[in-house]
Amino acid sequence: MSQLLDGKMVSGKVLDRVAQEVASMAKPPTLAVILVGDDPASQVYVGNKKKACERVGIVSQEHLLSADAGQAALLALVQQLNTDPDVNGILCQMPLPSGYDYDEQALCRAISPARDVDVFHPENVGKLMLGEPELLPCTPGGVLELLDDAGIDLAGKHVVVIGRSNIVGKPIAILALQRNATVTICHSRTRNLAEITRQADVLVAAVGRLHFVTPDMVRNGAVVVDVGINRLEGRKVRGDVDFDAVAPKCSWITPVPGGVGPMTISVLMKNTLAAALLQMRS
């Protein structure tokens, strides 16, 4: 019988710890969120981040730009926020609108590393690679929080990650290595994928394809972490793992929704607090 890695419950614990520390500060941290365009899904994400800020006592700033504002206007806003002494964290909701001349990599480089609460700036990615991170990427950091809460030690385990994105797949692999796991990264060119995934003690699915992971890809007793968010009709979301079919084989498994998603936002709050504390000491 599998047990749930309950992101709603664990996220609540993380947020409570952040709120307690924020309450002890003379001045609460401030998170500036930039939203370009009016994509409904992005609006929902930004709204959820605002609610989390309210819960923990972090000041939330919203900066809205039209979809056609352009790269120059976006970078000018980022520079303004970089130099605002009241702003501790900066986040630009992605993806940026398609059909316009936006450069997401240039945007990531433009945000000050000290305020980069998404951990996308090359300087912060380099610190992560060296094992010296000051902040953890939000989704990978959330996965670690889930595993830690369940008492799942990665040392000596075989962690298989499906997906090699810079946002999820690669940083999760790096963090697992730093916890003394043996790590395999699989992707679209991987041969005999199911043979590899069946070797996993911990299987992380971050591929972005609905129900991609099926029971034949999972060994009995594995821990399965589903990072996928696949939108169905209406506001329903489902993961990369065929939950109902795979869950009976697992020792632990994340649901979608209610698994990794809430953890991403709670680690964002944790990062905003940490960034504020680092800036106070510098």
Buried (B, 14 or more C-beta within 10 A) or exposed (E): EBEBBBBBEBBBEBBEBBBEBBEEEEEBBBBBBBBBBEBEEBBEBBEBBBEBBEBBBBBBBEBEBEBEBBBEEBBEBBEEBBEBEEBBBBBBBBEBBEEBEBEEEEBBBBBBBBBBBBBBBEEBBEBBBEEEBBBBBBBBBBBBBBBEBBEBEBEEBBBBBBBBBEBBBBBBBBBBBBBEBBBBBBEEEBEEBEEBBBEBBBBBBBBBEBBBBEBEBBBEEBBBBBBBBBEEEEEEBBBBBBBEBBBEBBBBBBBBBBBBBBBBBBBBBBBBBBBBBBBEEE
